[in-house]
Amino acid sequence: MWQSRVFFIISSLYLFFFGFTKAEECQNLAGQEAIDACYMKIALDYALIHNPGFPFGALIVDHSDNKISCYGANSNFKNKLLHGETAAFWNCTEMYPSPTNDDMNNPGLDWSKQTLYTTGEPCPMCASQSIYRGVARVVWGTSIADINGSGRQQLRINMKDVVASAKLGADQQDNRVPELVGGVLKDECDHAFWCAFAVFRDQDYFDAMTAADRMDYYHKRNAKFHCAKKTIKTEL
């Protein structure tokens, strides 16, 4: 648990001293749209610090007091399954353990008051985790479709479809699912993914885009999002 707390503190200090959007700025805002955009900016900054080659960043925020509970970033160098959202959920569970050692029935954090912010629409694995974990809201930047259009492999199942598949016993509809909000700071998130995933746009990508008559999508994106001359794939 102490490792997670140290990681959280170091991450917060890094963001503070290097001039990125600070949590205090988000706390002073009025209006949910402005608050969502502010926290998404922090999630994106965090991702670009920790894994610019795979800029999937996540925050979990207690919306009852408008404070960050924990951070997460794609950590596939450590574990391929540690997507940004998974890392954030894991960090929160470590930082706020069940007081009775029963995370299922008595978690250390009131998850019904938490909002998950993530730079990319959650994949089916992370979408399922948000349902099982019990967060109240999930807010994302860019879509699975646009991440895939940037060149990166994706499971083309939208989060809204994962949520719709949640059932109680006897195939009853499960209404204990999060509110979904997509497209927050979409251009900024799209820009990060477009540049990060340039290394995946190989000849097979261009052949497939040509066959699907989607090269116009590529040209519009490439003109809109200017990237550094050298894009480095830091992790696989």
Summary of the structure (lengths in Angstrom):
residues: 236
radius of gyration: 18.1
end to end distance: 27.8
largest distance: 57.0
contacts: 739
relative contact order: 0.12
helix: 48%
strand: 14%
